Amino acid sequence: PNQLNMALDKEKEGDQVVESDGDKVLFVSSELAQVLDGMVIDCQETPEGVQFSISKLAPDT
């Protein structure tokens, strides 16, 4: 399966910024943003820690 690695980093010029409750929680490079176009990134707290999932955006019906 396809895998995506994530790392802690600081915001860089050109990054797209995702905010939650006014806090910056995710920085996405412009190159990766193009790959993720039409996708949904979700985050859940689990007993094993925080887990992210990426799925295709459901088409409008």
Secondary structure, DSSP 4 states (H G I P E B T S, - for coil): ------------TT-EEEEETTEEEEEE-HHHHHHTTTEEEEEEEETTEEEEEEEEPPPP-
